[in-house]
């Protein structure tokens, strides 16, 4: 079971209650991981409303997760 580092920003950070965490997961992709986190952390955004970066680069939600990956879920943000 790979161990990944998760980083959260904006609303996802608020809903997760932390800005980062390490997690052992059986999820094969960021899409599966987000679905699990949405259930356990109460995320209100759908996965298709977020982007994901794996190891510092934007990636498809179908990317295969590996041991040591850093996964960042990026919600839509507004600025002025």
Secondary structure, 3 states (H helix, E strand, C coil): CEEEEEEECHHHHHHHCCCEEEEEECCCEHHHHHHHHHHHHCCCCCHHHCEEEECCEEECCCCECCCCCEEEEECCCCCC
